[in-house]
Amino acid sequence: MNKTTVVLVNLGTPDSPSVSDVRKYLFEFLNDPRVIDIPAIARFLLVNLIIVPFRAPKSAKIYKELWIKNEIPGGVEGSPILYYGKSVQEKLQYALGDNYDVQLAMRYQNPSMDEVFENIYKKNLEKIIIIPLFPQYASATTGSVIDKAMRLMSKWWVIPEINFISQYYDDEGFINTIVERAKKYNINEYDHVLFSYHGLPVRQVNKVYKDETLCEEHNCETEINETNRYCYKATCYATTRLIAQKLNLSPERYTVCFQSRLDKNWLEPFADKGIIEQAKKGAKKLLVFSPAFVADCLETLIEIGVEYQTLFEEHGGEKIQLVESLNDHPMWIETLKNMVLDN
């Protein structure tokens, strides 16, 4: 009998690229108070009357471009997050062996955490290891997964030993896999390197500091210290430094930036403005890493690969090359295996 269950949890995906399924996904996602951290009534009105009605049709078109179809009967179909998630689940299960039971869940939509944890409860387990698939901790991602898992398990009469792997931005295997992904590109051929992370509202990173100081007062761009080790901005910069060191990149050769912003009060520097700035400086080729994502998704394949490519060309640039995410790379499977065995 399996004694340890490993639960991999990613953000989520619509069940299909239809407008109705995208609408359901956005509704669940954006109504999470850890994602949009404003008063409940204001969030309800903003999400349900403004964001979802206007964004769902546009997002549905993008998901149709991303959707992976499988010609093999019974094969996995879906967005890249689900496709690679299933592949990682299967490969990690094989790597760990029969004493482990590897499950995949999504924080929003399917396979739902509710269903996965209900099935886990039916098993006679000694231990559960939960790995949110977000290398850098943020309340809107890892925090939300942990919150949901704890609420689900709080209803159990018997709660086994539980271990959360809350972040791994500096894990050597994680860093080495990114570096390995980059080896197919000759960095010296590129005028500049961007490390683009998903953005967050500044107020969310400021909430990390319980003494009501601000993120900008904690040297987050240059070091990890006792106060900022769970600050998303600090760990993004730390991830970048580790990758740059492995690639022998000097500080003037690269820039850290943040994408997917909704307004001006999000983490800076903004990726789109950075791309325009590089083009105006005369850069023709940019290499872009996206170390906040372990699987390619809308933000990497479309926002960086298509939208930023268009933006770069409009301002005189020629080529933006995205370094692929970890997806189901063998080194990533080995990294996850070692995380489990170490815990």
C-alpha positions, 0 to 999 in steps of 0.5 A: 500500500502506498504510504506517502502521497505527493501532490503537485499543485499548479494554478489551473486551466479552463476545461476547454477553450470555450468562452463558457469554460474560460469564464468559469475558470476566471470567475473562480480564479479572480474571486480568490481573496488572495489573488485580488485582495480588496474588500469582498463587495468591491472584488465581486463587482470588479470581477463579475461585472467588469473583468470576466465579461470582457476578458473571457472572450479574448482569453478563449481565443488565446486558449484555442491557440495554446490548446494541445490536441492528442491524436492518440485515443485517451491521450492527454489534451488541454492547455500546456499547464495540464498537458505538462502537468500530467506528463510530470505526474507520470514521470515522477511516479515512475521515478519515485516508485511504488511506495509513493502515490503522485497526484496532480491538482489545480488550484482552480478548476480541474483536476480540482483540489477538492476531488484530489484531496477527497481521494487522498483521504480514503487512503491509509496514509502516513504522510502527504507532501504538497508541492505548489508548482511556484518556485517563488512564494507569493500569497496569490499562488503558493499561499492560496494553495496552502490555504485551500489544502489546509481548509480541506484537510481541517475537515478530516478526522485523522490528519497524517503528517503533512509537509509543504514545500513552499518555495524552491527559488534557490534549489540547485536542481531547479537552477541547473535545469533552467541553465540546461534549457538555455544551452540550446541558445548561444547567449553571446548572439543576443544583445541583452537578456531579460528575466521576466517574472509574473507581476504582483501589486506592490501592496501584496509584497509590502504585506510580507513585512509585519512591521509595516515597512515597505519592500523597498526598505529591505534590499530585495534587489540585492540580497536575501535576509531574515526579513525578505526571504518570503518576499516575492520580489526578493526571491525573483531577484535571487533566482536571477542572480543564481542563473546569471552566475551559472551563465557567467552573465555580468550585471550589465548584460541582463535585466529583471522585469515583471510582466502581466501588470494590470496597473501602474502600482505593480512591481517594476520595472515593467517587462513591456517598457523594458523591451521598448527601451532595449529596442530604442537602444538598438538591440536586435535580439533579446533572450528571455527567461521566465523563471516563475513558470515551471510549465509554458503557458499563456504568459510565456508562449503568447505574452512573451512569444507573440505579444512582446515579439510584436512590440519589439518589432514595432520599435526596431527590434528583430527577435525575442527568443523565449527560453522554454520552461521546465515542462517535463524535462528529465532534470526537472523530474529528477529535481522534484524527486530529490525534493520529495526524498529530502522531505 
